[in-house]
């Protein structure tokens, strides 16, 4: 079984919820890289890089965990690559 690196883009439900969202995501997910990316008008995305097994459903568990955080508005996978 191999490993996959995934870049996830996470947006808050509201601009004011960004810091709380970031704190909760980082307390629940082990990341290898974290970036705050400005989008427009004060809105930022939290881009995280995670390494997961390439088993069936590789990033699904992490995505489900992130989606349970109330401050998270949207989540997308920006990139995947095998290690």
PANU-543465 format. One record per residue: x, y, z of N, C-alpha, C, O in turn; chain. Coordinates in Angstrom, 3 decimals. Example, Ala and Ser with C-alpha at 12.3 -4.5 7.8 and 13.67 -1.06 7.14 Angstrom:
2
@n.X: 13.190, n.Y: -5.690, n.Z: 7.800, ca.X: 12.300, ca.Y: -4.500, ca.Z: 7.800, c.X: 13.200, c.Y: -3.300, c.Z: 7.800, o.X: 14.236, o.Y: -3.319, o.Z: 8.465, cadena: A
@n.X: 12.850, n.Y: -2.250, n.Z: 7.080, ca.X: 13.670, ca.Y: -1.060, ca.Z: 7.140, c.X: 12.900, c.Y: 0.030, c.Z: 7.870, o.X: 13.409, o.Y: 1.138, o.Z: 8.039, cadena: A
END
This chain:
83
@n.X: 0.840, n.Y: -1.182, n.Z: 0.000, ca.X: 0.000, ca.Y: 0.000, ca.Z: 0.000, c.X: 0.883, c.Y: 1.244, c.Z: 0.000, o.X: 1.847, o.Y: 1.356, o.Z: 0.757, cadena: A
@n.X: 0.520, n.Y: 2.157, n.Z: -0.867, ca.X: 1.275, ca.Y: 3.397, ca.Z: -0.967, c.X: 0.665, c.Y: 4.504, c.Z: -0.131, o.X: -0.289, o.Y: 4.306, o.Z: 0.621, cadena: A
@n.X: 1.246, n.Y: 5.659, n.Z: -0.293, ca.X: 0.750, ca.Y: 6.828, ca.Z: 0.436, c.X: 0.493, c.Y: 7.934, c.Z: -0.570, o.X: 1.126, o.Y: 8.007, o.Z: -1.623, cadena: A
@n.X: -0.447, n.Y: 8.786, n.Z: -0.220, ca.X: -0.871, ca.Y: 9.874, ca.Z: -1.088, c.X: -0.802, c.Y: 11.178, c.Z: -0.304, o.X: -1.180, o.Y: 11.228, o.Z: 0.866, cadena: A
@n.X: -0.322, n.Y: 12.227, n.Z: -0.952, ca.X: -0.354, ca.Y: 13.557, ca.Z: -0.352, c.X: -1.544, c.Y: 14.292, c.Z: -0.968, o.X: -1.718, o.Y: 14.299, o.Z: -2.187, cadena: A
@n.X: -2.352, n.Y: 14.904, n.Z: -0.121, ca.X: -3.545, ca.Y: 15.627, ca.Z: -0.572, c.X: -3.513, c.Y: 17.049, c.Z: -0.049, o.X: -3.191, o.Y: 17.296, o.Z: 1.113, cadena: A
@n.X: -3.854, n.Y: 17.980, n.Z: -0.930, ca.X: -3.987, ca.Y: 19.380, ca.Z: -0.542, c.X: -5.475, c.Y: 19.693, c.Z: -0.480, o.X: -6.193, o.Y: 19.519, o.Z: -1.465, cadena: A
@n.X: -5.936, n.Y: 20.155, n.Z: 0.674, ca.X: -7.346, ca.Y: 20.463, ca.Z: 0.888, c.X: -7.529, c.Y: 21.956, c.Z: 1.114, o.X: -6.774, o.Y: 22.584, o.Z: 1.856, cadena: A
@n.X: -8.537, n.Y: 22.508, n.Z: 0.470, ca.X: -8.883, ca.Y: 23.924, ca.Z: 0.628, c.X: -10.160, c.Y: 23.990, c.Z: 1.454, o.X: -11.188, o.Y: 23.423, o.Z: 1.084, cadena: A
@n.X: -10.075, n.Y: 24.695, n.Z: 2.585, ca.X: -11.209, ca.Y: 24.773, ca.Z: 3.504, c.X: -11.614, c.Y: 26.232, c.Z: 3.646, o.X: -10.782, o.Y: 27.095, o.Z: 3.927, cadena: A
@n.X: -12.897, n.Y: 26.496, n.Z: 3.448, ca.X: -13.440, ca.Y: 27.845, ca.Z: 3.593, c.X: -14.375, c.Y: 27.902, c.Z: 4.796, o.X: -15.109, o.Y: 26.949, o.Z: 5.057, cadena: A
@n.X: -14.351, n.Y: 29.008, n.Z: 5.525, ca.X: -15.261, ca.Y: 29.147, ca.Z: 6.672, c.X: -16.672, c.Y: 29.527, c.Z: 6.212, o.X: -16.856, o.Y: 30.054, o.Z: 5.115, cadena: A
@n.X: -17.661, n.Y: 29.252, n.Z: 7.062, ca.X: -19.031, ca.Y: 29.685, ca.Z: 6.764, c.X: -19.121, c.Y: 31.198, c.Z: 6.728, o.X: -19.836, o.Y: 31.764, o.Z: 5.900, cadena: A
@n.X: -18.393, n.Y: 31.857, n.Z: 7.629, ca.X: -18.382, ca.Y: 33.313, ca.Z: 7.716, c.X: -16.939, c.Y: 33.775, c.Z: 7.902, o.X: -16.117, o.Y: 33.054, o.Z: 8.468, cadena: A
@n.X: -16.640, n.Y: 34.972, n.Z: 7.427, ca.X: -15.284, ca.Y: 35.520, ca.Z: 7.536, c.X: -14.820, c.Y: 35.507, c.Z: 8.988, o.X: -13.673, o.Y: 35.160, o.Z: 9.273, cadena: A
@n.X: -15.704, n.Y: 35.883, n.Z: 9.901, ca.X: -15.351, ca.Y: 35.980, ca.Z: 11.320, c.X: -15.061, c.Y: 34.613, c.Z: 11.949, o.X: -14.465, o.Y: 34.550, o.Z: 13.025, cadena: A
@n.X: -15.465, n.Y: 33.540, n.Z: 11.309, ca.X: -15.295, ca.Y: 32.200, ca.Z: 11.869, c.X: -13.962, c.Y: 31.566, c.Z: 11.494, o.X: -13.680, o.Y: 30.440, o.Z: 11.904, cadena: A
@n.X: -13.137, n.Y: 32.269, n.Z: 10.721, ca.X: -11.894, ca.Y: 31.670, ca.Z: 10.219, c.X: -10.973, c.Y: 31.174, c.Z: 11.336, o.X: -10.519, o.Y: 30.031, o.Z: 11.299, cadena: A
@n.X: -10.697, n.Y: 32.015, n.Z: 12.315, ca.X: -9.748, ca.Y: 31.631, ca.Z: 13.377, c.X: -10.244, c.Y: 30.427, c.Z: 14.177, o.X: -9.466, o.Y: 29.524, o.Z: 14.486, cadena: A
@n.X: -11.521, n.Y: 30.409, n.Z: 14.508, ca.X: -12.089, ca.Y: 29.275, ca.Z: 15.252, c.X: -12.039, c.Y: 28.008, c.Z: 14.398, o.X: -11.727, o.Y: 26.927, o.Z: 14.896, cadena: A
@n.X: -12.351, n.Y: 28.152, n.Z: 13.106, ca.X: -12.311, ca.Y: 27.011, ca.Z: 12.188, c.X: -10.887, c.Y: 26.460, c.Z: 12.105, o.X: -10.683, o.Y: 25.249, o.Z: 12.196, cadena: A
@n.X: -9.910, n.Y: 27.343, n.Z: 11.933, ca.X: -8.515, ca.Y: 26.920, ca.Z: 11.817, c.X: -8.068, c.Y: 26.160, c.Z: 13.062, o.X: -7.455, o.Y: 25.097, o.Z: 12.964, cadena: A
@n.X: -8.379, n.Y: 26.708, n.Z: 14.226, ca.X: -7.989, ca.Y: 26.072, ca.Z: 15.490, c.X: -8.580, c.Y: 24.663, c.Z: 15.609, o.X: -7.889, o.Y: 23.725, o.Z: 16.006, cadena: A
@n.X: -9.857, n.Y: 24.524, n.Z: 15.263, ca.X: -10.514, ca.Y: 23.216, ca.Z: 15.383, c.X: -9.981, c.Y: 22.222, c.Z: 14.360, o.X: -9.765, o.Y: 21.055, o.Z: 14.687, cadena: A
@n.X: -9.764, n.Y: 22.670, n.Z: 13.121, ca.X: -9.226, ca.Y: 21.775, ca.Z: 12.091, c.X: -7.857, c.Y: 21.265, c.Z: 12.511, o.X: -7.597, o.Y: 20.063, o.Z: 12.453, cadena: A
@n.X: -6.976, n.Y: 22.172, n.Z: 12.935, ca.X: -5.617, ca.Y: 21.785, ca.Z: 13.286, c.X: -5.543, c.Y: 20.945, c.Z: 14.552, o.X: -4.579, o.Y: 20.204, o.Z: 14.742, cadena: A
@n.X: -6.544, n.Y: 21.046, n.Z: 15.423, ca.X: -6.548, ca.Y: 20.212, ca.Z: 16.625, c.X: -7.035, c.Y: 18.790, c.Z: 16.324, o.X: -6.795, o.Y: 17.871, o.Z: 17.108, cadena: A
@n.X: -7.723, n.Y: 18.611, n.Z: 15.186, ca.X: -8.288, ca.Y: 17.298, ca.Z: 14.868, c.X: -7.575, c.Y: 16.558, c.Z: 13.742, o.X: -7.717, o.Y: 15.342, o.Z: 13.609, cadena: A
@n.X: -6.807, n.Y: 17.289, n.Z: 12.926, ca.X: -6.178, ca.Y: 16.694, ca.Z: 11.750, c.X: -4.667, c.Y: 16.877, c.Z: 11.829, o.X: -4.183, o.Y: 17.968, o.Z: 12.130, cadena: A
@n.X: -3.926, n.Y: 15.806, n.Z: 11.558, ca.X: -2.465, ca.Y: 15.890, ca.Z: 11.506, c.X: -2.079, c.Y: 16.357, c.Z: 10.105, o.X: -2.375, o.Y: 15.684, o.Z: 9.117, cadena: A
@n.X: -1.424, n.Y: 17.499, n.Z: 10.023, ca.X: -1.063, ca.Y: 18.084, ca.Z: 8.734, c.X: 0.451, c.Y: 18.141, c.Z: 8.566, o.X: 1.204, o.Y: 18.108, o.Z: 9.540, cadena: A
@n.X: 0.879, n.Y: 18.227, n.Z: 7.307, ca.X: 2.303, ca.Y: 18.410, ca.Z: 7.041, c.X: 2.601, c.Y: 19.843, c.Z: 6.616, o.X: 3.751, o.Y: 20.280, o.Z: 6.656, cadena: A
@n.X: 1.561, n.Y: 20.575, n.Z: 6.206, ca.X: 1.729, ca.Y: 21.970, ca.Z: 5.799, c.X: 0.406, c.Y: 22.694, c.Z: 5.985, o.X: -0.659, o.Y: 22.126, o.Z: 5.744, cadena: A
@n.X: 0.475, n.Y: 23.955, n.Z: 6.418, ca.X: -0.718, ca.Y: 24.780, ca.Z: 6.623, c.X: -0.467, c.Y: 26.148, c.Z: 5.994, o.X: 0.576, o.Y: 26.760, o.Z: 6.223, cadena: A
@n.X: -1.423, n.Y: 26.621, n.Z: 5.206, ca.X: -1.317, ca.Y: 27.944, ca.Z: 4.591, c.X: -2.637, c.Y: 28.687, c.Z: 4.734, o.X: -3.710, o.Y: 28.099, o.Z: 4.601, cadena: A
@n.X: -2.546, n.Y: 29.977, n.Z: 5.004, ca.X: -3.707, ca.Y: 30.862, ca.Z: 4.951, c.X: -3.605, c.Y: 31.625, c.Z: 3.634, o.X: -2.636, o.Y: 32.349, o.Z: 3.403, cadena: A
@n.X: -4.607, n.Y: 31.460, n.Z: 2.774, ca.X: -4.561, ca.Y: 32.075, ca.Z: 1.446, c.X: -5.656, c.Y: 33.134, c.Z: 1.330, o.X: -6.839, o.Y: 32.804, o.Z: 1.407, cadena: A
@n.X: -5.277, n.Y: 34.411, n.Z: 1.146, ca.X: -6.282, ca.Y: 35.466, ca.Z: 0.966, c.X: -7.041, c.Y: 35.255, c.Z: -0.347, o.X: -6.454, o.Y: 34.915, o.Z: -1.373, cadena: A
@n.X: -8.361, n.Y: 35.465, n.Z: -0.289, ca.X: -9.177, ca.Y: 35.313, ca.Z: -1.497, c.X: -9.671, c.Y: 36.678, c.Z: -1.950, o.X: -9.301, o.Y: 37.143, o.Z: -3.028, cadena: A
@n.X: -10.505, n.Y: 37.328, n.Z: -1.136, ca.X: -11.002, ca.Y: 38.678, ca.Z: -1.452, c.X: -11.807, c.Y: 39.208, c.Z: -0.283, o.X: -12.453, o.Y: 38.447, o.Z: 0.438, cadena: A
@n.X: -11.764, n.Y: 40.529, n.Z: -0.100, ca.X: -12.602, ca.Y: 41.215, ca.Z: 0.890, c.X: -12.489, c.Y: 40.618, c.Z: 2.288, o.X: -13.484, o.Y: 40.530, o.Z: 3.007, cadena: A
@n.X: -11.282, n.Y: 40.209, n.Z: 2.675, ca.X: -11.068, ca.Y: 39.660, ca.Z: 4.009, c.X: -11.290, c.Y: 38.161, c.Z: 4.133, o.X: -10.965, o.Y: 37.574, o.Z: 5.165, cadena: A
@n.X: -11.835, n.Y: 37.533, n.Z: 3.101, ca.X: -12.048, ca.Y: 36.084, ca.Z: 3.127, c.X: -10.728, c.Y: 35.374, c.Z: 2.873, o.X: -9.975, o.Y: 35.743, o.Z: 1.971, cadena: A
@n.X: -10.452, n.Y: 34.347, n.Z: 3.678, ca.X: -9.246, ca.Y: 33.535, ca.Z: 3.509, c.X: -9.645, c.Y: 32.075, c.Z: 3.453, o.X: -10.654, o.Y: 31.665, o.Z: 4.026, cadena: A
@n.X: -8.835, n.Y: 31.298, n.Z: 2.752, ca.X: -9.008, ca.Y: 29.849, ca.Z: 2.799, c.X: -7.880, c.Y: 29.269, c.Z: 3.640, o.X: -6.791, o.Y: 29.836, o.Z: 3.726, cadena: A
@n.X: -8.161, n.Y: 28.147, n.Z: 4.246, ca.X: -7.152, ca.Y: 27.397, ca.Z: 4.983, c.X: -6.777, c.Y: 26.220, c.Z: 4.089, o.X: -7.591, o.Y: 25.327, o.Z: 3.856, cadena: A
@n.X: -5.553, n.Y: 26.223, n.Z: 3.594, ca.X: -5.092, ca.Y: 25.124, ca.Z: 2.750, c.X: -4.188, c.Y: 24.238, c.Z: 3.588, o.X: -3.176, o.Y: 24.691, o.Z: 4.123, cadena: A
@n.X: -4.562, n.Y: 22.972, n.Z: 3.698, ca.X: -3.766, ca.Y: 22.035, ca.Z: 4.487, c.X: -3.278, c.Y: 20.907, c.Z: 3.584, o.X: -3.947, o.Y: 20.512, o.Z: 2.630, cadena: A
@n.X: -2.112, n.Y: 20.411, n.Z: 3.910, ca.X: -1.555, ca.Y: 19.259, ca.Z: 3.203, c.X: -1.503, c.Y: 18.104, c.Z: 4.193, o.X: -0.983, o.Y: 18.230, o.Z: 5.302, cadena: A
@n.X: -2.059, n.Y: 16.968, n.Z: 3.758, ca.X: -2.092, ca.Y: 15.777, ca.Z: 4.610, c.X: -1.549, c.Y: 14.593, c.Z: 3.820, o.X: -1.608, o.Y: 14.577, o.Z: 2.591, cadena: A
@n.X: -1.025, n.Y: 13.612, n.Z: 4.527, ca.X: -0.558, ca.Y: 12.379, ca.Z: 3.906, c.X: -1.452, c.Y: 11.257, c.Z: 4.409, o.X: -1.628, o.Y: 11.072, o.Z: 5.614, cadena: A
@n.X: -2.015, n.Y: 10.509, n.Z: 3.455, ca.X: -2.932, ca.Y: 9.415, ca.Z: 3.798, c.X: -2.547, c.Y: 8.159, c.Z: 3.016, o.X: -1.797, o.Y: 8.225, o.Z: 2.042, cadena: A
@n.X: -3.060, n.Y: 7.040, n.Z: 3.449, ca.X: -2.872, ca.Y: 5.787, ca.Z: 2.739, c.X: -3.694, c.Y: 5.830, c.Z: 1.455, o.X: -4.736, o.Y: 6.482, o.Z: 1.410, cadena: A
@n.X: -3.236, n.Y: 5.143, n.Z: 0.413, ca.X: -4.005, ca.Y: 5.132, ca.Z: -0.826, c.X: -5.042, c.Y: 4.009, c.Z: -0.862, o.X: -5.504, o.Y: 3.610, o.Z: -1.931, cadena: A
@n.X: -5.398, n.Y: 3.507, n.Z: 0.323, ca.X: -6.483, ca.Y: 2.521, ca.Z: 0.414, c.X: -7.762, c.Y: 3.121, c.Z: -0.141, o.X: -7.852, o.Y: 4.328, o.Z: -0.365, cadena: A
@n.X: -8.736, n.Y: 2.274, n.Z: -0.356, ca.X: -10.046, ca.Y: 2.745, ca.Z: -0.817, c.X: -10.585, c.Y: 3.785, c.Z: 0.159, o.X: -10.582, o.Y: 3.559, o.Z: 1.369, cadena: A
@n.X: -11.049, n.Y: 4.925, n.Z: -0.360, ca.X: -11.586, ca.Y: 5.987, ca.Z: 0.486, c.X: -10.513, c.Y: 6.805, c.Z: 1.169, o.X: -10.765, o.Y: 7.359, o.Z: 2.239, cadena: A
@n.X: -9.343, n.Y: 6.902, n.Z: 0.604, ca.X: -8.172, ca.Y: 7.559, ca.Z: 1.180, c.X: -8.415, c.Y: 8.811, c.Z: 1.994, o.X: -8.044, o.Y: 8.850, o.Z: 3.168, cadena: A
@n.X: -9.027, n.Y: 9.847, n.Z: 1.416, ca.X: -9.211, ca.Y: 11.109, ca.Z: 2.138, c.X: -10.603, c.Y: 11.236, c.Z: 2.768, o.X: -10.881, o.Y: 12.219, o.Z: 3.454, cadena: A
@n.X: -11.465, n.Y: 10.266, n.Z: 2.543, ca.X: -12.853, ca.Y: 10.387, ca.Z: 3.006, c.X: -12.976, c.Y: 10.576, c.Z: 4.513, o.X: -13.780, o.Y: 11.394, o.Z: 4.960, cadena: A
@n.X: -12.205, n.Y: 9.846, n.Z: 5.300, ca.X: -12.309, ca.Y: 9.970, ca.Z: 6.761, c.X: -11.917, c.Y: 11.378, c.Z: 7.210, o.X: -12.568, o.Y: 11.966, o.Z: 8.074, cadena: A
@n.X: -10.851, n.Y: 11.912, n.Z: 6.618, ca.X: -10.419, ca.Y: 13.265, ca.Z: 6.974, c.X: -11.475, c.Y: 14.281, c.Z: 6.546, o.X: -11.796, o.Y: 15.201, o.Z: 7.298, cadena: A
@n.X: -12.013, n.Y: 14.112, n.Z: 5.336, ca.X: -13.052, ca.Y: 15.023, ca.Z: 4.852, c.X: -14.267, c.Y: 15.003, c.Z: 5.767, o.X: -14.813, o.Y: 16.057, o.Z: 6.094, cadena: A
@n.X: -14.695, n.Y: 13.816, n.Z: 6.183, ca.X: -15.849, ca.Y: 13.695, ca.Z: 7.076, c.X: -15.583, c.Y: 14.391, c.Z: 8.407, o.X: -16.458, o.Y: 15.076, o.Z: 8.937, cadena: A
@n.X: -14.379, n.Y: 14.217, n.Z: 8.947, ca.X: -14.021, ca.Y: 14.866, ca.Z: 10.210, c.X: -14.084, c.Y: 16.383, c.Z: 10.072, o.X: -14.638, o.Y: 17.069, o.Z: 10.931, cadena: A
@n.X: -13.515, n.Y: 16.901, n.Z: 8.988, ca.X: -13.505, ca.Y: 18.352, ca.Z: 8.780, c.X: -14.923, c.Y: 18.884, c.Z: 8.597, o.X: -15.257, o.Y: 19.944, o.Z: 9.128, cadena: A
@n.X: -15.753, n.Y: 18.169, n.Z: 7.859, ca.X: -17.122, ca.Y: 18.633, ca.Z: 7.594, c.X: -17.996, c.Y: 18.677, c.Z: 8.855, o.X: -19.025, o.Y: 19.352, o.Z: 8.870, cadena: A
@n.X: -17.589, n.Y: 17.960, n.Z: 9.910, ca.X: -18.369, ca.Y: 18.001, ca.Z: 11.157, c.X: -18.101, c.Y: 19.263, c.Z: 11.968, o.X: -18.832, o.Y: 19.552, o.Z: 12.915, cadena: A
@n.X: -17.072, n.Y: 20.015, n.Z: 11.613, ca.X: -16.745, ca.Y: 21.245, ca.Z: 12.334, c.X: -17.741, c.Y: 22.324, c.Z: 11.914, o.X: -17.836, o.Y: 22.642, o.Z: 10.728, cadena: A
@n.X: -18.484, n.Y: 22.890, n.Z: 12.862, ca.X: -19.571, ca.Y: 23.825, ca.Z: 12.530, c.X: -19.141, c.Y: 25.060, c.Z: 11.730, o.X: -19.927, o.Y: 25.583, o.Z: 10.940, cadena: A
@n.X: -17.926, n.Y: 25.522, n.Z: 11.922, ca.X: -17.462, ca.Y: 26.741, ca.Z: 11.239, c.X: -17.054, c.Y: 26.508, c.Z: 9.783, o.X: -16.838, o.Y: 27.468, o.Z: 9.044, cadena: A
@n.X: -16.947, n.Y: 25.253, n.Z: 9.367, ca.X: -16.525, ca.Y: 24.936, ca.Z: 7.996, c.X: -17.692, c.Y: 25.134, c.Z: 7.033, o.X: -18.770, o.Y: 24.566, o.Z: 7.209, cadena: A
@n.X: -17.448, n.Y: 25.961, n.Z: 6.002, ca.X: -18.474, ca.Y: 26.209, ca.Z: 5.000, c.X: -18.307, c.Y: 25.337, c.Z: 3.772, o.X: -19.291, o.Y: 24.834, o.Z: 3.230, cadena: A
@n.X: -17.062, n.Y: 25.150, n.Z: 3.323, ca.X: -16.813, ca.Y: 24.378, ca.Z: 2.108, c.X: -15.447, c.Y: 23.714, c.Z: 2.208, o.X: -14.531, o.Y: 24.225, o.Z: 2.853, cadena: A
@n.X: -15.335, n.Y: 22.572, n.Z: 1.561, ca.X: -14.094, ca.Y: 21.815, ca.Z: 1.539, c.X: -13.906, c.Y: 21.249, c.Z: 0.148, o.X: -14.830, o.Y: 20.667, o.Z: -0.420, cadena: A
@n.X: -12.713, n.Y: 21.416, n.Z: -0.408, ca.X: -12.419, ca.Y: 20.824, ca.Z: -1.715, c.X: -11.011, c.Y: 20.269, c.Z: -1.713, o.X: -10.137, o.Y: 20.747, o.Z: -0.990, cadena: A
@n.X: -10.804, n.Y: 19.246, n.Z: -2.538, ca.X: -9.484, ca.Y: 18.669, ca.Z: -2.725, c.X: -8.844, c.Y: 19.403, c.Z: -3.894, o.X: -9.350, o.Y: 19.357, o.Z: -5.016, cadena: A
@n.X: -7.732, n.Y: 20.079, n.Z: -3.631, ca.X: -7.054, ca.Y: 20.886, ca.Z: -4.647, c.X: -6.002, c.Y: 20.097, c.Z: -5.399, o.X: -5.630, o.Y: 20.469, o.Z: -6.511, cadena: A
@n.X: -5.520, n.Y: 19.022, n.Z: -4.815, ca.X: -4.502, ca.Y: 18.219, ca.Z: -5.497, c.X: -4.227, c.Y: 16.919, c.Z: -4.778, o.X: -4.351, o.Y: 16.826, o.Z: -3.556, cadena: A
@n.X: -3.850, n.Y: 15.915, n.Z: -5.554, ca.X: -3.470, ca.Y: 14.606, ca.Z: -5.027, c.X: -2.224, c.Y: 14.142, c.Z: -5.766, o.X: -2.094, o.Y: 14.367, o.Z: -6.969, cadena: A
@n.X: -1.304, n.Y: 13.492, n.Z: -5.050, ca.X: -0.114, ca.Y: 12.941, ca.Z: -5.678, c.X: 0.374, c.Y: 11.743, c.Z: -4.869, o.X: 0.290, o.Y: 11.742, o.Z: -3.641, cadena: A
@n.X: 0.873, n.Y: 10.747, n.Z: -5.547, ca.X: 1.438, ca.Y: 9.589, ca.Z: -4.855, c.X: 2.830, c.Y: 9.932, c.Z: -4.358, o.X: 3.576, o.Y: 10.680, o.Z: -4.990, cadena: A
@n.X: 3.155, n.Y: 9.366, n.Z: -3.210, ca.X: 4.511, ca.Y: 9.541, ca.Z: -2.666, c.X: 5.357, c.Y: 8.350, c.Z: -3.056, o.X: 6.535, o.Y: 8.287, o.Z: -2.704, cadena: A
END
